[in-house]
Amino acid sequence: MARVNITVPDAVLARAREADLNISRITTQALQDELERRDKMASFRALADEMDAEQGPVPEAERLAAEEWARGLSIPDVQHVRSA
C-alpha cells in the first residue's frame, strides 16, 4: 500500500485527532467516493451525448426549466452536469 502526504488545515487536523478519527480510512473513502462520482458523471455524459445524437439537443426552454428544477435538489455541482 502506498503512503502519501496531504495538506490539511491545522484546525481540521487537530479536531480530527481529538475525535480519534482514522484519517487514512476517511481519506481513502473520500477518494473512492470522488472517483465513483466522476465515473457516474462520465457515464451520464455519454448517455446524454447518445440521446442528443439520436433525438437532437434538448430545446433551450426545456433545458432551462430542468436546470431550475435541479437547483432545488441537494446535488452538488448540478449546474456543471454537462456543458451546453
mmCIF file of the N, C-alpha and C atoms, coordinates in Angstrom:
data_MODEL
# 
_entry.id   MODEL 
# 
loop_
_atom_site.group_PDB 
_atom_site.id 
_atom_site.type_symbol 
_atom_site.label_atom_id 
_atom_site.label_alt_id 
_atom_site.label_comp_id 
_atom_site.label_asym_id 
_atom_site.label_entity_id 
_atom_site.label_seq_id 
_atom_site.pdbx_PDB_ins_code 
_atom_site.Cartn_x 
_atom_site.Cartn_y 
_atom_site.Cartn_z 
_atom_site.occupancy 
_atom_site.B_iso_or_equiv 
_atom_site.pdbx_formal_charge 
_atom_site.auth_seq_id 
_atom_site.auth_comp_id 
_atom_site.auth_asym_id 
_atom_site.auth_atom_id 
_atom_site.pdbx_PDB_model_num 
ATOM 1   N N  . MET A 1 1  ? 0.840   -1.165 0.000   1.00 0.00 ? 1  MET A N  1 
ATOM 2   C CA . MET A 1 1  ? 0.000   0.000  0.000   1.00 0.00 ? 1  MET A CA 1 
ATOM 3   C C  . MET A 1 1  ? 0.893   1.239  0.000   1.00 0.00 ? 1  MET A C  1 
ATOM 4   N N  . ALA A 1 2  ? 0.511   2.206  -0.795  1.00 0.00 ? 2  ALA A N  1 
ATOM 5   C CA . ALA A 1 2  ? 1.309   3.427  -0.934  1.00 0.00 ? 2  ALA A CA 1 
ATOM 6   C C  . ALA A 1 2  ? 1.072   4.379  0.238   1.00 0.00 ? 2  ALA A C  1 
ATOM 7   N N  . ARG A 1 3  ? 2.077   5.183  0.500   1.00 0.00 ? 3  ARG A N  1 
ATOM 8   C CA . ARG A 1 3  ? 1.965   6.240  1.502   1.00 0.00 ? 3  ARG A CA 1 
ATOM 9   C C  . ARG A 1 3  ? 2.049   7.562  0.765   1.00 0.00 ? 3  ARG A C  1 
ATOM 10  N N  . VAL A 1 4  ? 1.189   8.499  1.151   1.00 0.00 ? 4  VAL A N  1 
ATOM 11  C CA . VAL A 1 4  ? 1.201   9.822  0.532   1.00 0.00 ? 4  VAL A CA 1 
ATOM 12  C C  . VAL A 1 4  ? 1.115   10.890 1.615   1.00 0.00 ? 4  VAL A C  1 
ATOM 13  N N  . ASN A 1 5  ? 1.531   12.079 1.260   1.00 0.00 ? 5  ASN A N  1 
ATOM 14  C CA . ASN A 1 5  ? 1.384   13.228 2.152   1.00 0.00 ? 5  ASN A CA 1 
ATOM 15  C C  . ASN A 1 5  ? 0.239   14.081 1.630   1.00 0.00 ? 5  ASN A C  1 
ATOM 16  N N  . ILE A 1 6  ? -0.574  14.593 2.541   1.00 0.00 ? 6  ILE A N  1 
ATOM 17  C CA . ILE A 1 6  ? -1.636  15.521 2.165   1.00 0.00 ? 6  ILE A CA 1 
ATOM 18  C C  . ILE A 1 6  ? -1.506  16.770 3.026   1.00 0.00 ? 6  ILE A C  1 
ATOM 19  N N  . THR A 1 7  ? -2.055  17.856 2.543   1.00 0.00 ? 7  THR A N  1 
ATOM 20  C CA . THR A 1 7  ? -2.060  19.098 3.300   1.00 0.00 ? 7  THR A CA 1 
ATOM 21  C C  . THR A 1 7  ? -3.459  19.312 3.845   1.00 0.00 ? 7  THR A C  1 
ATOM 22  N N  . VAL A 1 8  ? -3.527  19.508 5.153   1.00 0.00 ? 8  VAL A N  1 
ATOM 23  C CA . VAL A 1 8  ? -4.804  19.701 5.843   1.00 0.00 ? 8  VAL A CA 1 
ATOM 24  C C  . VAL A 1 8  ? -4.638  20.907 6.766   1.00 0.00 ? 8  VAL A C  1 
ATOM 25  N N  . PRO A 1 9  ? -5.625  21.787 6.805   1.00 0.00 ? 9  PRO A N  1 
ATOM 26  C CA . PRO A 1 9  ? -5.521  22.912 7.735   1.00 0.00 ? 9  PRO A CA 1 
ATOM 27  C C  . PRO A 1 9  ? -5.304  22.412 9.173   1.00 0.00 ? 9  PRO A C  1 
ATOM 28  N N  . ASP A 1 10 ? -4.463  23.119 9.913   1.00 0.00 ? 10 ASP A N  1 
ATOM 29  C CA . ASP A 1 10 ? -4.122  22.712 11.275  1.00 0.00 ? 10 ASP A CA 1 
ATOM 30  C C  . ASP A 1 10 ? -5.351  22.482 12.142  1.00 0.00 ? 10 ASP A C  1 
ATOM 31  N N  . ALA A 1 11 ? -6.321  23.378 12.049  1.00 0.00 ? 11 ALA A N  1 
ATOM 32  C CA . ALA A 1 11 ? -7.511  23.262 12.890  1.00 0.00 ? 11 ALA A CA 1 
ATOM 33  C C  . ALA A 1 11 ? -8.310  21.996 12.561  1.00 0.00 ? 11 ALA A C  1 
ATOM 34  N N  . VAL A 1 12 ? -8.385  21.664 11.301  1.00 0.00 ? 12 VAL A N  1 
ATOM 35  C CA . VAL A 1 12 ? -9.116  20.458 10.891  1.00 0.00 ? 12 VAL A CA 1 
ATOM 36  C C  . VAL A 1 12 ? -8.398  19.220 11.402  1.00 0.00 ? 12 VAL A C  1 
ATOM 37  N N  . LEU A 1 13 ? -7.092  19.193 11.254  1.00 0.00 ? 13 LEU A N  1 
ATOM 38  C CA . LEU A 1 13 ? -6.316  18.049 11.726  1.00 0.00 ? 13 LEU A CA 1 
ATOM 39  C C  . LEU A 1 13 ? -6.430  17.900 13.242  1.00 0.00 ? 13 LEU A C  1 
ATOM 40  N N  . ALA A 1 14 ? -6.370  19.010 13.948  1.00 0.00 ? 14 ALA A N  1 
ATOM 41  C CA . ALA A 1 14 ? -6.488  18.951 15.409  1.00 0.00 ? 14 ALA A CA 1 
ATOM 42  C C  . ALA A 1 14 ? -7.845  18.382 15.821  1.00 0.00 ? 14 ALA A C  1 
ATOM 43  N N  . ARG A 1 15 ? -8.896  18.828 15.174  1.00 0.00 ? 15 ARG A N  1 
ATOM 44  C CA . ARG A 1 15 ? -10.240 18.304 15.503  1.00 0.00 ? 15 ARG A CA 1 
ATOM 45  C C  . ARG A 1 15 ? -10.357 16.828 15.158  1.00 0.00 ? 15 ARG A C  1 
ATOM 46  N N  . ALA A 1 16 ? -9.789  16.431 14.027  1.00 0.00 ? 16 ALA A N  1 
ATOM 47  C CA . ALA A 1 16 ? -9.842  15.017 13.633  1.00 0.00 ? 16 ALA A CA 1 
ATOM 48  C C  . ALA A 1 16 ? -9.105  14.152 14.637  1.00 0.00 ? 16 ALA A C  1 
ATOM 49  N N  . ARG A 1 17 ? -7.958  14.617 15.078  1.00 0.00 ? 17 ARG A N  1 
ATOM 50  C CA . ARG A 1 17 ? -7.198  13.855 16.075  1.00 0.00 ? 17 ARG A CA 1 
ATOM 51  C C  . ARG A 1 17 ? -7.935  13.808 17.407  1.00 0.00 ? 17 ARG A C  1 
ATOM 52  N N  . GLU A 1 18 ? -8.518  14.932 17.818  1.00 0.00 ? 18 GLU A N  1 
ATOM 53  C CA . GLU A 1 18 ? -9.300  14.961 19.057  1.00 0.00 ? 18 GLU A CA 1 
ATOM 54  C C  . GLU A 1 18 ? -10.465 13.980 18.997  1.00 0.00 ? 18 GLU A C  1 
ATOM 55  N N  . ALA A 1 19 ? -11.040 13.835 17.822  1.00 0.00 ? 19 ALA A N  1 
ATOM 56  C CA . ALA A 1 19 ? -12.166 12.921 17.639  1.00 0.00 ? 19 ALA A CA 1 
ATOM 57  C C  . ALA A 1 19 ? -11.703 11.488 17.420  1.00 0.00 ? 19 ALA A C  1 
ATOM 58  N N  . ASP A 1 20 ? -10.396 11.278 17.437  1.00 0.00 ? 20 ASP A N  1 
ATOM 59  C CA . ASP A 1 20 ? -9.806  9.948  17.246  1.00 0.00 ? 20 ASP A CA 1 
ATOM 60  C C  . ASP A 1 20 ? -10.254 9.318  15.928  1.00 0.00 ? 20 ASP A C  1 
ATOM 61  N N  . LEU A 1 21 ? -10.263 10.149 14.879  1.00 0.00 ? 21 LEU A N  1 
ATOM 62  C CA . LEU A 1 21 ? -10.672 9.662  13.567  1.00 0.00 ? 21 LEU A CA 1 
ATOM 63  C C  . LEU A 1 21 ? -9.513  8.958  12.873  1.00 0.00 ? 21 LEU A C  1 
ATOM 64  N N  . ASN A 1 22 ? -9.843  7.950  12.098  1.00 0.00 ? 22 ASN A N  1 
ATOM 65  C CA . ASN A 1 22 ? -8.861  7.256  11.278  1.00 0.00 ? 22 ASN A CA 1 
ATOM 66  C C  . ASN A 1 22 ? -8.728  8.058  9.974   1.00 0.00 ? 22 ASN A C  1 
ATOM 67  N N  . ILE A 1 23 ? -7.753  8.943  9.943   1.00 0.00 ? 23 ILE A N  1 
ATOM 68  C CA . ILE A 1 23 ? -7.598  9.872  8.817   1.00 0.00 ? 23 ILE A CA 1 
ATOM 69  C C  . ILE A 1 23 ? -7.329  9.132  7.511   1.00 0.00 ? 23 ILE A C  1 
ATOM 70  N N  . SER A 1 24 ? -6.530  8.083  7.568   1.00 0.00 ? 24 SER A N  1 
ATOM 71  C CA . SER A 1 24 ? -6.244  7.313  6.350   1.00 0.00 ? 24 SER A CA 1 
ATOM 72  C C  . SER A 1 24 ? -7.513  6.671  5.794   1.00 0.00 ? 24 SER A C  1 
ATOM 73  N N  . ARG A 1 25 ? -8.324  6.095  6.666   1.00 0.00 ? 25 ARG A N  1 
ATOM 74  C CA . ARG A 1 25 ? -9.560  5.439  6.215   1.00 0.00 ? 25 ARG A CA 1 
ATOM 75  C C  . ARG A 1 25 ? -10.523 6.464  5.630   1.00 0.00 ? 25 ARG A C  1 
ATOM 76  N N  . ILE A 1 26 ? -10.675 7.589  6.306   1.00 0.00 ? 26 ILE A N  1 
ATOM 77  C CA . ILE A 1 26 ? -11.593 8.619  5.834   1.00 0.00 ? 26 ILE A CA 1 
ATOM 78  C C  . ILE A 1 26 ? -11.115 9.208  4.512   1.00 0.00 ? 26 ILE A C  1 
ATOM 79  N N  . THR A 1 27 ? -9.824  9.450  4.401   1.00 0.00 ? 27 THR A N  1 
ATOM 80  C CA . THR A 1 27 ? -9.262  9.991  3.160   1.00 0.00 ? 27 THR A CA 1 
ATOM 81  C C  . THR A 1 27 ? -9.439  8.999  2.020   1.00 0.00 ? 27 THR A C  1 
ATOM 82  N N  . THR A 1 28 ? -9.165  7.731  2.285   1.00 0.00 ? 28 THR A N  1 
ATOM 83  C CA . THR A 1 28 ? -9.340  6.698  1.258   1.00 0.00 ? 28 THR A CA 1 
ATOM 84  C C  . THR A 1 28 ? -10.789 6.647  0.800   1.00 0.00 ? 28 THR A C  1 
ATOM 85  N N  . GLN A 1 29 ? -11.729 6.684  1.743   1.00 0.00 ? 29 GLN A N  1 
ATOM 86  C CA . GLN A 1 29 ? -13.148 6.637  1.386   1.00 0.00 ? 29 GLN A CA 1 
ATOM 87  C C  . GLN A 1 29 ? -13.551 7.868  0.572   1.00 0.00 ? 29 GLN A C  1 
ATOM 88  N N  . ALA A 1 30 ? -13.041 9.030  0.952   1.00 0.00 ? 30 ALA A N  1 
ATOM 89  C CA . ALA A 1 30 ? -13.349 10.256 0.210   1.00 0.00 ? 30 ALA A CA 1 
ATOM 90  C C  . ALA A 1 30 ? -12.834 10.167 -1.224  1.00 0.00 ? 30 ALA A C  1 
ATOM 91  N N  . LEU A 1 31 ? -11.631 9.635  -1.399  1.00 0.00 ? 31 LEU A N  1 
ATOM 92  C CA . LEU A 1 31 ? -11.080 9.468  -2.742  1.00 0.00 ? 31 LEU A CA 1 
ATOM 93  C C  . LEU A 1 31 ? -11.905 8.473  -3.552  1.00 0.00 ? 31 LEU A C  1 
ATOM 94  N N  . GLN A 1 32 ? -12.297 7.364  -2.926  1.00 0.00 ? 32 GLN A N  1 
ATOM 95  C CA . GLN A 1 32 ? -13.117 6.376  -3.622  1.00 0.00 ? 32 GLN A CA 1 
ATOM 96  C C  . GLN A 1 32 ? -14.467 6.978  -4.017  1.00 0.00 ? 32 GLN A C  1 
ATOM 97  N N  . ASP A 1 33 ? -15.067 7.742  -3.115  1.00 0.00 ? 33 ASP A N  1 
ATOM 98  C CA . ASP A 1 33 ? -16.352 8.383  -3.414  1.00 0.00 ? 33 ASP A CA 1 
ATOM 99  C C  . ASP A 1 33 ? -16.226 9.350  -4.588  1.00 0.00 ? 33 ASP A C  1 
ATOM 100 N N  . GLU A 1 34 ? -15.160 10.138 -4.596  1.00 0.00 ? 34 GLU A N  1 
ATOM 101 C CA . GLU A 1 34 ? -14.961 11.104 -5.685  1.00 0.00 ? 34 GLU A CA 1 
ATOM 102 C C  . GLU A 1 34 ? -14.729 10.397 -7.015  1.00 0.00 ? 34 GLU A C  1 
ATOM 103 N N  . LEU A 1 35 ? -13.940 9.329  -7.011  1.00 0.00 ? 35 LEU A N  1 
ATOM 104 C CA . LEU A 1 35 ? -13.710 8.581  -8.248  1.00 0.00 ? 35 LEU A CA 1 
ATOM 105 C C  . LEU A 1 35 ? -15.004 7.952  -8.758  1.00 0.00 ? 35 LEU A C  1 
ATOM 106 N N  . GLU A 1 36 ? -15.815 7.427  -7.854  1.00 0.00 ? 36 GLU A N  1 
ATOM 107 C CA . GLU A 1 36 ? -17.103 6.848  -8.244  1.00 0.00 ? 36 GLU A CA 1 
ATOM 108 C C  . GLU A 1 36 ? -18.025 7.926  -8.817  1.00 0.00 ? 36 GLU A C  1 
ATOM 109 N N  . ARG A 1 37 ? -18.036 9.091  -8.181  1.00 0.00 ? 37 ARG A N  1 
ATOM 110 C CA . ARG A 1 37 ? -18.857 10.201 -8.668  1.00 0.00 ? 37 ARG A CA 1 
ATOM 111 C C  . ARG A 1 37 ? -18.438 10.592 -10.079 1.00 0.00 ? 37 ARG A C  1 
ATOM 112 N N  . ARG A 1 38 ? -17.132 10.673 -10.305 1.00 0.00 ? 38 ARG A N  1 
ATOM 113 C CA . ARG A 1 38 ? -16.635 11.039 -11.637 1.00 0.00 ? 38 ARG A CA 1 
ATOM 114 C C  . ARG A 1 38 ? -16.985 9.981  -12.673 1.00 0.00 ? 38 ARG A C  1 
ATOM 115 N N  . ASP A 1 39 ? -16.903 8.705  -12.305 1.00 0.00 ? 39 ASP A N  1 
ATOM 116 C CA . ASP A 1 39 ? -17.292 7.628  -13.224 1.00 0.00 ? 39 ASP A CA 1 
ATOM 117 C C  . ASP A 1 39 ? -18.768 7.751  -13.596 1.00 0.00 ? 39 ASP A C  1 
ATOM 118 N N  . LYS A 1 40 ? -19.609 8.037  -12.611 1.00 0.00 ? 40 LYS A N  1 
ATOM 119 C CA . LYS A 1 40 ? -21.044 8.179  -12.869 1.00 0.00 ? 40 LYS A CA 1 
ATOM 120 C C  . LYS A 1 40 ? -21.317 9.383  -13.768 1.00 0.00 ? 40 LYS A C  1 
ATOM 121 N N  . MET A 1 41 ? -20.599 10.476 -13.532 1.00 0.00 ? 41 MET A N  1 
ATOM 122 C CA . MET A 1 41 ? -20.797 11.653 -14.369 1.00 0.00 ? 41 MET A CA 1 
ATOM 123 C C  . MET A 1 41 ? -20.352 11.380 -15.807 1.00 0.00 ? 41 MET A C  1 
ATOM 124 N N  . ALA A 1 42 ? -19.269 10.641 -15.982 1.00 0.00 ? 42 ALA A N  1 
ATOM 125 C CA . ALA A 1 42 ? -18.817 10.287 -17.326 1.00 0.00 ? 42 ALA A CA 1 
ATOM 126 C C  . ALA A 1 42 ? -19.857 9.418  -18.024 1.00 0.00 ? 42 ALA A C  1 
ATOM 127 N N  . SER A 1 43 ? -20.444 8.477  -17.294 1.00 0.00 ? 43 SER A N  1 
ATOM 128 C CA . SER A 1 43 ? -21.489 7.626  -17.867 1.00 0.00 ? 43 SER A CA 1 
ATOM 129 C C  . SER A 1 43 ? -22.709 8.457  -18.241 1.00 0.00 ? 43 SER A C  1 
ATOM 130 N N  . PHE A 1 44 ? -23.068 9.391  -17.365 1.00 0.00 ? 44 PHE A N  1 
ATOM 131 C CA . PHE A 1 44 ? -24.207 10.254 -17.658 1.00 0.00 ? 44 PHE A CA 1 
ATOM 132 C C  . PHE A 1 44 ? -23.941 11.095 -18.900 1.00 0.00 ? 44 PHE A C  1 
ATOM 133 N N  . ARG A 1 45 ? -22.744 11.672 -18.989 1.00 0.00 ? 45 ARG A N  1 
ATOM 134 C CA . ARG A 1 45 ? -22.414 12.488 -20.161 1.00 0.00 ? 45 ARG A CA 1 
ATOM 135 C C  . ARG A 1 45 ? -22.477 11.652 -21.440 1.00 0.00 ? 45 ARG A C  1 
ATOM 136 N N  . ALA A 1 46 ? -21.986 10.428 -21.384 1.00 0.00 ? 46 ALA A N  1 
ATOM 137 C CA . ALA A 1 46 ? -22.030 9.550  -22.559 1.00 0.00 ? 46 ALA A CA 1 
ATOM 138 C C  . ALA A 1 46 ? -23.474 9.267  -22.956 1.00 0.00 ? 46 ALA A C  1 
ATOM 139 N N  . LEU A 1 47 ? -24.334 9.006  -21.972 1.00 0.00 ? 47 LEU A N  1 
ATOM 140 C CA . LEU A 1 47 ? -25.741 8.750  -22.251 1.00 0.00 ? 47 LEU A CA 1 
ATOM 141 C C  . LEU A 1 47 ? -26.401 10.000 -22.840 1.00 0.00 ? 47 LEU A C  1 
ATOM 142 N N  . ALA A 1 48 ? -26.110 11.164 -22.255 1.00 0.00 ? 48 ALA A N  1 
ATOM 143 C CA . ALA A 1 48 ? -26.692 12.412 -22.767 1.00 0.00 ? 48 ALA A CA 1 
ATOM 144 C C  . ALA A 1 48 ? -26.231 12.674 -24.201 1.00 0.00 ? 48 ALA A C  1 
ATOM 145 N N  . ASP A 1 49 ? -24.965 12.422 -24.488 1.00 0.00 ? 49 ASP A N  1 
ATOM 146 C CA . ASP A 1 49 ? -24.456 12.605 -25.849 1.00 0.00 ? 49 ASP A CA 1 
ATOM 147 C C  . ASP A 1 49 ? -25.136 11.643 -26.815 1.00 0.00 ? 49 ASP A C  1 
ATOM 148 N N  . GLU A 1 50 ? -25.343 10.410 -26.368 1.00 0.00 ? 50 GLU A N  1 
ATOM 149 C CA . GLU A 1 50 ? -26.026 9.411  -27.200 1.00 0.00 ? 50 GLU A CA 1 
ATOM 150 C C  . GLU A 1 50 ? -27.459 9.854  -27.485 1.00 0.00 ? 50 GLU A C  1 
ATOM 151 N N  . MET A 1 51 ? -28.133 10.357 -26.466 1.00 0.00 ? 51 MET A N  1 
ATOM 152 C CA . MET A 1 51 ? -29.507 10.820 -26.654 1.00 0.00 ? 51 MET A CA 1 
ATOM 153 C C  . MET A 1 51 ? -29.553 12.030 -27.584 1.00 0.00 ? 51 MET A C  1 
ATOM 154 N N  . ASP A 1 52 ? -28.576 12.942 -27.442 1.00 0.00 ? 52 ASP A N  1 
ATOM 155 C CA . ASP A 1 52 ? -28.506 14.091 -28.347 1.00 0.00 ? 52 ASP A CA 1 
ATOM 156 C C  . ASP A 1 52 ? -28.325 13.628 -29.792 1.00 0.00 ? 52 ASP A C  1 
ATOM 157 N N  . ALA A 1 53 ? -27.486 12.627 -29.990 1.00 0.00 ? 53 ALA A N  1 
ATOM 158 C CA . ALA A 1 53 ? -27.235 12.124 -31.339 1.00 0.00 ? 53 ALA A CA 1 
ATOM 159 C C  . ALA A 1 53 ? -28.490 11.482 -31.933 1.00 0.00 ? 53 ALA A C  1 
ATOM 160 N N  . GLU A 1 54 ? -29.255 10.788 -31.097 1.00 0.00 ? 54 GLU A N  1 
ATOM 161 C CA . GLU A 1 54 ? -30.453 10.094 -31.576 1.00 0.00 ? 54 GLU A CA 1 
ATOM 162 C C  . GLU A 1 54 ? -31.651 11.026 -31.729 1.00 0.00 ? 54 GLU A C  1 
ATOM 163 N N  . GLN A 1 55 ? -31.827 11.954 -30.763 1.00 0.00 ? 55 GLN A N  1 
ATOM 164 C CA . GLN A 1 55 ? -33.055 12.743 -30.725 1.00 0.00 ? 55 GLN A CA 1 
ATOM 165 C C  . GLN A 1 55 ? -32.841 14.233 -30.944 1.00 0.00 ? 55 GLN A C  1 
ATOM 166 N N  . GLY A 1 56 ? -31.589 14.628 -31.074 1.00 0.00 ? 56 GLY A N  1 
ATOM 167 C CA . GLY A 1 56 ? -31.292 16.047 -31.199 1.00 0.00 ? 56 GLY A CA 1 
ATOM 168 C C  . GLY A 1 56 ? -31.141 16.670 -29.823 1.00 0.00 ? 56 GLY A C  1 
ATOM 169 N N  . PRO A 1 57 ? -30.578 17.868 -29.781 1.00 0.00 ? 57 PRO A N  1 
ATOM 170 C CA . PRO A 1 57 ? -30.357 18.509 -28.485 1.00 0.00 ? 57 PRO A CA 1 
ATOM 171 C C  . PRO A 1 57 ? -31.674 18.905 -27.823 1.00 0.00 ? 57 PRO A C  1 
ATOM 172 N N  . VAL A 1 58 ? -31.626 19.063 -26.515 1.00 0.00 ? 58 VAL A N  1 
ATOM 173 C CA . VAL A 1 58 ? -32.798 19.489 -25.748 1.00 0.00 ? 58 VAL A CA 1 
ATOM 174 C C  . VAL A 1 58 ? -33.075 20.958 -26.079 1.00 0.00 ? 58 VAL A C  1 
ATOM 175 N N  . PRO A 1 59 ? -34.337 21.288 -26.355 1.00 0.00 ? 59 PRO A N  1 
ATOM 176 C CA . PRO A 1 59 ? -34.661 22.692 -26.625 1.00 0.00 ? 59 PRO A CA 1 
ATOM 177 C C  . PRO A 1 59 ? -34.262 23.582 -25.434 1.00 0.00 ? 59 PRO A C  1 
ATOM 178 N N  . GLU A 1 60 ? -33.818 24.785 -25.728 1.00 0.00 ? 60 GLU A N  1 
ATOM 179 C CA . GLU A 1 60 ? -33.297 25.698 -24.712 1.00 0.00 ? 60 GLU A CA 1 
ATOM 180 C C  . GLU A 1 60 ? -34.293 25.916 -23.566 1.00 0.00 ? 60 GLU A C  1 
ATOM 181 N N  . ALA A 1 61 ? -35.553 26.129 -23.882 1.00 0.00 ? 61 ALA A N  1 
ATOM 182 C CA . ALA A 1 61 ? -36.555 26.380 -22.832 1.00 0.00 ? 61 ALA A CA 1 
ATOM 183 C C  . ALA A 1 61 ? -36.681 25.170 -21.900 1.00 0.00 ? 61 ALA A C  1 
ATOM 184 N N  . GLU A 1 62 ? -36.657 23.980 -22.452 1.00 0.00 ? 62 GLU A N  1 
ATOM 185 C CA . GLU A 1 62 ? -36.733 22.772 -21.619 1.00 0.00 ? 62 GLU A CA 1 
ATOM 186 C C  . GLU A 1 62 ? -35.478 22.595 -20.777 1.00 0.00 ? 62 GLU A C  1 
ATOM 187 N N  . ARG A 1 63 ? -34.315 22.917 -21.357 1.00 0.00 ? 63 ARG A N  1 
ATOM 188 C CA . ARG A 1 63 ? -33.065 22.810 -20.611 1.00 0.00 ? 63 ARG A CA 1 
ATOM 189 C C  . ARG A 1 63 ? -33.065 23.764 -19.426 1.00 0.00 ? 63 ARG A C  1 
ATOM 190 N N  . LEU A 1 64 ? -33.507 25.003 -19.652 1.00 0.00 ? 64 LEU A N  1 
ATOM 191 C CA . LEU A 1 64 ? -33.552 25.988 -18.579 1.00 0.00 ? 64 LEU A CA 1 
ATOM 192 C C  . LEU A 1 64 ? -34.534 25.580 -17.487 1.00 0.00 ? 64 LEU A C  1 
ATOM 193 N N  . ALA A 1 65 ? -35.683 25.027 -17.876 1.00 0.00 ? 65 ALA A N  1 
ATOM 194 C CA . ALA A 1 65 ? -36.667 24.570 -16.885 1.00 0.00 ? 65 ALA A CA 1 
ATOM 195 C C  . ALA A 1 65 ? -36.102 23.415 -16.060 1.00 0.00 ? 65 ALA A C  1 
ATOM 196 N N  . ALA A 1 66 ? -35.379 22.513 -16.703 1.00 0.00 ? 66 ALA A N  1 
ATOM 197 C CA . ALA A 1 66 ? -34.772 21.388 -15.983 1.00 0.00 ? 66 ALA A CA 1 
ATOM 198 C C  . ALA A 1 66 ? -33.685 21.877 -15.030 1.00 0.00 ? 66 ALA A C  1 
ATOM 199 N N  . GLU A 1 67 ? -32.892 22.851 -15.454 1.00 0.00 ? 67 GLU A N  1 
ATOM 200 C CA . GLU A 1 67 ? -31.859 23.400 -14.572 1.00 0.00 ? 67 GLU A CA 1 
ATOM 201 C C  . GLU A 1 67 ? -32.484 24.078 -13.361 1.00 0.00 ? 67 GLU A C  1 
ATOM 202 N N  . GLU A 1 68 ? -33.573 24.806 -13.570 1.00 0.00 ? 68 GLU A N  1 
ATOM 203 C CA . GLU A 1 68 ? -34.251 25.455 -12.448 1.00 0.00 ? 68 GLU A CA 1 
ATOM 204 C C  . GLU A 1 68 ? -34.775 24.407 -11.469 1.00 0.00 ? 68 GLU A C  1 
ATOM 205 N N  . TRP A 1 69 ? -35.371 23.351 -11.986 1.00 0.00 ? 69 TRP A N  1 
ATOM 206 C CA . TRP A 1 69 ? -35.863 22.272 -11.129 1.00 0.00 ? 69 TRP A CA 1 
ATOM 207 C C  . TRP A 1 69 ? -34.705 21.629 -10.366 1.00 0.00 ? 69 TRP A C  1 
ATOM 208 N N  . ALA A 1 70 ? -33.598 21.374 -11.056 1.00 0.00 ? 70 ALA A N  1 
ATOM 209 C CA . ALA A 1 70 ? -32.460 20.695 -10.443 1.00 0.00 ? 70 ALA A CA 1 
ATOM 210 C C  . ALA A 1 70 ? -31.816 21.537 -9.349  1.00 0.00 ? 70 ALA A C  1 
ATOM 211 N N  . ARG A 1 71 ? -31.871 22.858 -9.481  1.00 0.00 ? 71 ARG A N  1 
ATOM 212 C CA . ARG A 1 71 ? -31.291 23.710 -8.442  1.00 0.00 ? 71 ARG A CA 1 
ATOM 213 C C  . ARG A 1 71 ? -31.974 23.492 -7.103  1.00 0.00 ? 71 ARG A C  1 
ATOM 214 N N  . GLY A 1 72 ? -33.183 23.012 -7.108  1.00 0.00 ? 72 GLY A N  1 
ATOM 215 C CA . GLY A 1 72 ? -33.906 22.747 -5.873  1.00 0.00 ? 72 GLY A CA 1 
ATOM 216 C C  . GLY A 1 72 ? -33.508 21.434 -5.221  1.00 0.00 ? 72 GLY A C  1 
ATOM 217 N N  . LEU A 1 73 ? -32.711 20.626 -5.902  1.00 0.00 ? 73 LEU A N  1 
ATOM 218 C CA . LEU A 1 73 ? -32.267 19.347 -5.356  1.00 0.00 ? 73 LEU A CA 1 
ATOM 219 C C  . LEU A 1 73 ? -30.987 19.541 -4.555  1.00 0.00 ? 73 LEU A C  1 
ATOM 220 N N  . SER A 1 74 ? -30.695 18.596 -3.699  1.00 0.00 ? 74 SER A N  1 
ATOM 221 C CA . SER A 1 74 ? -29.457 18.651 -2.910  1.00 0.00 ? 74 SER A CA 1 
ATOM 222 C C  . SER A 1 74 ? -28.362 17.859 -3.600  1.00 0.00 ? 74 SER A C  1 
ATOM 223 N N  . ILE A 1 75 ? -27.968 18.313 -4.781  1.00 0.00 ? 75 ILE A N  1 
ATOM 224 C CA . ILE A 1 75 ? -26.932 17.648 -5.552  1.00 0.00 ? 75 ILE A CA 1 
ATOM 225 C C  . ILE A 1 75 ? -25.821 18.650 -5.827  1.00 0.00 ? 75 ILE A C  1 
ATOM 226 N N  . PRO A 1 76 ? -24.588 18.381 -5.355  1.00 0.00 ? 76 PRO A N  1 
ATOM 227 C CA . PRO A 1 76 ? -23.515 19.337 -5.609  1.00 0.00 ? 76 PRO A CA 1 
ATOM 228 C C  . PRO A 1 76 ? -23.181 19.433 -7.096  1.00 0.00 ? 76 PRO A C  1 
ATOM 229 N N  . ASP A 1 77 ? -22.823 20.605 -7.528  1.00 0.00 ? 77 ASP A N  1 
ATOM 230 C CA . ASP A 1 77 ? -22.366 20.860 -8.898  1.00 0.00 ? 77 ASP A CA 1 
ATOM 231 C C  . ASP A 1 77 ? -23.402 20.522 -9.953  1.00 0.00 ? 77 ASP A C  1 
ATOM 232 N N  . VAL A 1 78 ? -24.683 20.641 -9.628  1.00 0.00 ? 78 VAL A N  1 
ATOM 233 C CA . VAL A 1 78 ? -25.702 20.276 -10.603 1.00 0.00 ? 78 VAL A CA 1 
ATOM 234 C C  . VAL A 1 78 ? -25.633 21.167 -11.839 1.00 0.00 ? 78 VAL A C  1 
ATOM 235 N N  . GLN A 1 79 ? -25.176 22.406 -11.697 1.00 0.00 ? 79 GLN A N  1 
ATOM 236 C CA . GLN A 1 79 ? -25.081 23.269 -12.858 1.00 0.00 ? 79 GLN A CA 1 
ATOM 237 C C  . GLN A 1 79 ? -23.945 22.862 -13.776 1.00 0.00 ? 79 GLN A C  1 
ATOM 238 N N  . HIS A 1 80 ? -23.071 21.949 -13.324 1.00 0.00 ? 80 HIS A N  1 
ATOM 239 C CA . HIS A 1 80 ? -21.941 21.510 -14.135 1.00 0.00 ? 80 HIS A CA 1 
ATOM 240 C C  . HIS A 1 80 ? -22.114 20.077 -14.637 1.00 0.00 ? 80 HIS A C  1 
ATOM 241 N N  . VAL A 1 81 ? -23.342 19.560 -14.624 1.00 0.00 ? 81 VAL A N  1 
ATOM 242 C CA . VAL A 1 81 ? -23.583 18.187 -15.034 1.00 0.00 ? 81 VAL A CA 1 
ATOM 243 C C  . VAL A 1 81 ? -23.068 17.966 -16.451 1.00 0.00 ? 81 VAL A C  1 
ATOM 244 N N  . ARG A 1 82 ? -23.366 18.861 -17.319 1.00 0.00 ? 82 ARG A N  1 
ATOM 245 C CA . ARG A 1 82 ? -22.780 18.794 -18.658 1.00 0.00 ? 82 ARG A CA 1 
ATOM 246 C C  . ARG A 1 82 ? -22.799 20.185 -19.257 1.00 0.00 ? 82 ARG A C  1 
ATOM 247 N N  . SER A 1 83 ? -21.802 20.441 -20.012 1.00 0.00 ? 83 SER A N  1 
ATOM 248 C CA . SER A 1 83 ? -21.699 21.768 -20.619 1.00 0.00 ? 83 SER A CA 1 
ATOM 249 C C  . SER A 1 83 ? -22.593 21.847 -21.844 1.00 0.00 ? 83 SER A C  1 
ATOM 250 N N  . ALA A 1 84 ? -23.150 23.008 -22.069 1.00 0.00 ? 84 ALA A N  1 
ATOM 251 C CA . ALA A 1 84 ? -24.064 23.190 -23.201 1.00 0.00 ? 84 ALA A CA 1 
ATOM 252 C C  . ALA A 1 84 ? -23.326 23.201 -24.506 1.00 0.00 ? 84 ALA A C  1 
# 
